[in-house]
Amino acid sequence: MPKSNLGVKYATIVSAAGLIAHFFGTERDNGGMSHEEIIATLTDPDPEVRETAYEDVAMEMDEELARAIVDIAAGKQSDEIRADAIVALGPLIEECADDYIDGLEWGPELGPPVSQETFDSLVQRLRAMYDDASQPKVVRRRAFEVLVRDPQPWQHDEIRKLFASADEEWRLTAIFGMGAMTGFEKELLEVVTHGEGVQLAEAVRSAGKLGLDKASKTIRQLATSNKTERDLRLEAIRALPNVDEDSFGVLEELSQSKDREIAEAAEDAMEDLTLNEALDDEDLGGE
């Protein structure tokens, strides 16, 4: 798979962990790594070792751990370790952005694992890293990619500026950001239709997050063609239920594939499609 800007597998793990803790009151301390072990793992030179800490970060997150992780991100570790520490904060930023919207107040059992004050401090520090042109590019990119999980008006202009850049890595960051907010449907559709390589894969992923139904024809073709590069095809299958509400038959056929990874991606996508339909029915029932 082209390396995801924020890690699709990680986002899935921590989202599930967060939902369990949020809705069922599961204790965040689940007998996993201690804070010290998490920090040691997040600062390990081996990126595969660092990845093993992600689920524990989600389950054990609290004020102390959040501050420790942002300190790593702002510290003197290698660029890659700092960037991965920023990635580890992404789900927390998104959860707080959703739960603190409009000044809502939550009790300690149901609310995010950090206070509004700490959330604001994390965002300010990440914004400072992004705004500082002397910071390594990978650190600035990851900071922006996490910041867009709390969509703000200033980010629109930044996405347009980055998308116009001749730097392909910054363009990739812009395409990632387009999946977090409206206003870039035309640009995103253009990349899905005519893009190549990692930018096309990122555009497909963003189109899925945004629910860009105008991209459904192209994404369906990418998902069903045996000529599609494997990792891109998997991204297209994952995106399909969010852009094509009539894709159940296609996904069902793909779920019968002899390729186990293709079949499993299609099965997961079918579950997503069923969930989307249930949520739509619920919304209609509430009107």
C-alpha positions in Angstrom: 0.0 0.0 0.0 1.3 3.5 -0.7 2.2 4.8 2.7 -1.0 6.5 4.1 -0.5 10.0 5.4 -2.1 9.1 8.7 -2.2 5.3 8.6 -5.5 3.7 7.6 -4.9 0.6 9.8 -4.1 2.8 12.8 -7.1 5.0 12.3 -9.3 1.9 12.2 -7.9 0.5 15.4 -8.1 3.6 17.4 -11.5 4.5 16.1 -12.9 1.2 17.3 -11.1 1.5 20.6 -12.5 5.0 21.1 -16.0 3.9 20.3 -15.9 1.1 22.8 -14.6 3.4 25.5 -16.9 6.2 24.7 -20.2 4.3 24.4 -19.7 1.4 26.8 -17.7 3.0 29.5 -14.7 0.7 29.0 -11.8 1.7 31.2 -9.0 3.2 29.2 -6.5 1.4 31.3 -7.0 -2.1 29.8 -3.9 -3.8 31.1 -1.9 -2.8 28.0 1.4 -0.9 28.0 2.2 1.6 30.7 2.8 5.2 29.8 6.5 4.6 30.1 6.3 1.6 27.8 4.3 3.5 25.2 6.7 6.4 25.2 9.7 4.0 24.8 7.9 2.2 21.9 7.0 5.5 20.2 10.6 6.5 20.3 12.1 3.2 19.1 14.2 3.6 15.9 12.3 0.8 14.2 9.0 2.1 12.6 7.4 -1.3 12.9 8.0 -1.3 16.6 6.6 2.2 16.9 3.4 1.0 15.1 2.8 -1.6 17.8 2.1 1.2 20.3 -0.8 2.7 18.4 -3.6 0.7 19.9 -2.3 1.2 23.4 -2.1 5.0 22.7 -5.8 5.0 21.9 -6.8 3.0 24.9 -4.5 4.6 27.5 -4.7 8.2 26.3 -5.0 10.8 29.1 -3.7 14.3 29.9 -0.2 13.0 30.9 0.3 10.8 27.8 -1.0 13.5 25.4 1.5 16.0 26.7 4.3 13.5 26.6 3.5 12.6 23.0 3.4 16.2 21.8 6.7 16.8 23.6 8.2 14.0 21.5 6.8 15.7 18.4 8.3 19.0 19.4 11.6 17.5 20.6 15.0 16.5 19.3 14.2 12.9 18.2 14.7 12.0 14.5 12.3 13.5 12.0 10.5 10.2 11.5 10.0 9.6 15.2 8.6 13.1 15.6 6.3 12.6 12.6 5.0 9.4 14.0 4.3 11.0 17.4 2.2 13.6 15.6 0.3 10.8 13.8 -0.4 9.2 17.2 -2.3 12.3 18.2 -4.6 12.3 15.2 -7.5 10.3 16.6 -7.4 12.3 19.8 -7.6 15.6 17.9 -10.6 14.3 15.9 -12.4 13.0 18.9 -12.0 16.3 20.8 -13.0 18.3 17.7 -16.2 16.3 17.5 -17.0 16.3 21.2 -16.1 19.8 22.1 -17.9 21.4 19.2 -20.2 24.2 20.1 -18.8 24.3 23.7 -20.5 21.0 24.7 -19.5 19.8 28.2 -19.1 16.1 29.0 -18.8 14.3 32.2 -15.5 12.5 33.0 -17.0 9.1 32.0 -18.2 10.1 28.5 -16.0 12.9 27.4 -12.7 12.9 25.6 -9.7 11.7 27.5 -8.3 15.2 27.8 -9.8 18.6 28.8 -10.7 21.4 26.4 -7.7 23.3 27.7 -5.3 20.5 26.9 -6.9 20.0 23.5 -6.5 23.7 22.7 -2.9 23.5 23.8 -2.2 20.5 21.6 -3.7 22.2 18.5 -1.7 25.4 19.2 1.6 23.4 19.4 0.8 21.4 16.2 -0.1 24.7 14.5 3.2 26.2 15.6 5.1 23.2 14.1 3.2 23.6 10.8 3.7 27.4 10.6 7.5 27.1 11.4 9.2 26.9 8.0 12.4 25.8 9.6 10.9 22.5 10.8 11.5 19.4 8.7 9.0 18.9 5.9 7.7 15.6 7.1 7.0 17.1 10.6 5.1 20.0 9.0 3.2 17.8 6.7 2.1 15.4 9.5 1.2 18.4 11.7 -1.2 19.7 9.0 -2.6 16.3 8.3 -3.5 16.0 11.9 -4.8 19.5 12.2 -7.4 19.0 9.4 -9.0 16.4 11.6 -10.3 19.5 13.4 -11.5 21.3 10.3 -11.1 25.1 10.5 -11.6 27.9 7.9 -7.9 28.8 7.7 -7.1 25.3 6.4 -9.0 25.9 3.1 -6.5 28.5 1.9 -3.6 26.3 3.0 -5.0 23.3 1.1 -5.4 25.4 -2.1 -1.8 26.7 -1.7 -0.4 23.3 -1.1 -2.3 21.8 -4.0 -0.9 24.4 -6.3 2.6 23.5 -5.2 5.1 21.9 -7.5 6.2 19.7 -4.6 4.5 16.4 -5.0 4.7 15.6 -1.2 2.9 18.8 -0.3 0.3 18.1 -3.0 -0.2 14.7 -1.4 -0.9 16.4 1.9 -3.4 18.8 0.2 -5.2 15.8 -1.3 -5.4 14.2 2.1 -6.8 17.4 3.5 -9.5 17.5 0.8 -11.1 14.5 2.4 -11.6 16.3 5.6 -13.8 19.2 4.4 -16.1 20.3 1.6 -15.1 22.8 -1.0 -12.6 20.8 -3.0 -15.0 18.3 -4.8 -13.9 19.5 -8.2 -10.2 19.2 -7.6 -10.6 15.9 -5.9 -12.6 14.5 -8.8 -10.0 15.7 -11.2 -7.3 13.7 -9.4 -9.4 10.6 -9.1 -10.2 10.8 -12.8 -6.7 11.7 -14.1 -4.2 11.2 -11.3 -1.6 8.5 -11.0 0.4 6.7 -8.4 0.3 7.7 -4.7 -1.7 10.8 -5.5 -4.4 8.8 -7.1 -4.5 6.4 -4.2 -4.8 9.3 -1.7 -7.5 10.9 -3.8 -9.5 7.7 -3.9 -9.2 7.5 -0.1 -10.2 11.1 0.4 -13.1 10.7 -2.0 -14.3 7.8 0.2 -14.0 9.9 3.3 -15.9 12.8 1.8 -18.5 10.6 0.2 -17.9 12.0 -3.3 -20.5 10.2 -5.3 -19.4 11.8 -8.6 -16.2 9.7 -8.3 -18.2 6.5 -8.0 -17.9 5.4 -11.7 -14.1 5.7 -11.7 -13.7 4.1 -8.2 -16.0 1.2 -9.2 -13.8 0.6 -12.3 -10.6 0.7 -10.2 -12.2 -1.7 -7.6 -13.3 -4.3 -10.2 -10.5 -4.3 -12.7 -7.8 -7.0 -12.4 -5.5 -4.5 -14.1 -5.6 -2.0 -11.2 -2.5 -2.0 -9.2 -3.1 -4.1 -6.1 -2.9 -1.5 -3.3 -4.9 1.0 -5.3 -7.5 -1.6 -5.9 -7.8 -2.2 -2.2 -8.2 1.5 -1.6 -11.0 1.7 -4.2 -12.8 -1.3 -2.6 -12.7 0.4 0.8 -13.9 3.7 -0.7 -16.7 2.2 -2.8 -19.5 1.9 -0.1 -19.1 5.6 0.7 -19.4 6.9 -2.9 -21.7 4.3 -4.5 -24.8 3.3 -2.6 -25.6 0.7 -5.3 -22.3 -1.2 -4.9 -23.5 -4.1 -2.8 -23.7 -6.5 -5.8 -20.2 -5.5 -6.9 -18.8 -5.9 -3.4 -20.5 -9.3 -2.9 -18.9 -10.6 -6.1 -15.5 -9.3 -4.9 -16.0 -11.0 -1.6 -15.9 -14.3 -3.4 -12.5 -13.6 -4.8 -9.8 -16.3 -4.3 -7.5 -13.5 -3.3 -8.1 -13.4 0.4 -7.1 -9.8 0.9 -9.4 -8.6 -1.9 -12.2 -10.8 -0.4 -11.7 -9.5 3.1 -11.6 -5.8 1.9 -14.9 -6.4 0.1 -16.5 -8.0 3.1 -15.5 -5.1 5.3 -16.9 -2.7 2.6 -20.2 -4.6 2.5 -20.5 -4.1 6.3 -19.8 -0.4 5.9 -22.4 -0.1 3.2 -25.0 -1.8 5.4 -24.1 0.5 8.2 -24.4 3.5 6.0 -27.9 2.4 4.9 -29.0 1.9 8.5 -27.8 5.3 9.4 -29.6 6.9 6.4 -32.8 5.1 7.4 -32.4 6.3 11.0 -32.0 9.9 9.7 -35.1 9.6 7.6 -37.0 8.2 10.5 -36.1 11.1 12.6 -37.3 13.8 10.2 
